[in-house]
């Protein structure tokens, strides 16, 4: 009886990507400060993603629009 080298249905092991949370903070002397804004609903630790003219929370779906972008769209509609 021959032994099969590959097991049917078994997935190949993939390493998880490393965390990039260190990009959200800055260390100066003895203080750690946040670069990115946190969500006003969820609290500290949940960051808002910044897109084209808006900031968005993926956890509670809070969206905050930039005033400049909104004013430009309103002017273009007139």
N, C-alpha and C positions, 0 to 999 in steps of 0.2 A: 504494500500500500504506500503510495507516494504522498508526501506532506506538501501541501500547498504553501507557497511563500506569501501569498496575499490572501487576506481574509475578506470574503465578500461582504459588502455593506459597511465596512469600517472606513471612517473618514481620516484623512491625513491630518496630523497635528499642525495647527497654525498658532504662532505666538501672537498674543494680544499686542496692539499698538501701545506705546508708552504714553503716559499722561502728559498733557501740555498745560496743566494748571499753573506751572511756574511762570508762564507768560502773562498771567493775569495779575501778578503781584510784583512789587518792587521792594527791595530791602535797602534801607538807608540807615546807617549807624545801628541802633537797636530797635528800630520800628519797621513793621511790615505794613505797607499800604497797598490798596487795590488800585489797579489801572482801570479796569472795566467797571461799569455800573452794575449794581445788583438790582434784582427785581423788587419793586415796592410792595407787591403782594406776598411773595414767597419769603422775602427777607434776605439777610446776608448769606452768601454761599451759593446762591443761584444767580448766575450772571445773565445779562441781556445780550443777545447776539445783535450785532449792528449790521444792517443791510443798507440798501439804497433809500436813504431818507427816513429810516425807521429803526427802532430798537424793539426786539421781540423776545419774549420769554417762552421757551419750549415746554415748560412744565405747566403753567397756568394759562398760556396763550394771551398774555398781556402784551399789547402793542402800543408803542408810543411813537408818534410821527414827529418829524422835524417841522418847525413852523415855516421855515424858508421853502421847503418842498411843497407844503400844502398851499402856501400863498401863490407860488408859481403856477400850480395846477389850476387854482381858482381864477387867476388872471388869464390863463390861456383859454379857458372855457368861455370867457366873455367875448 
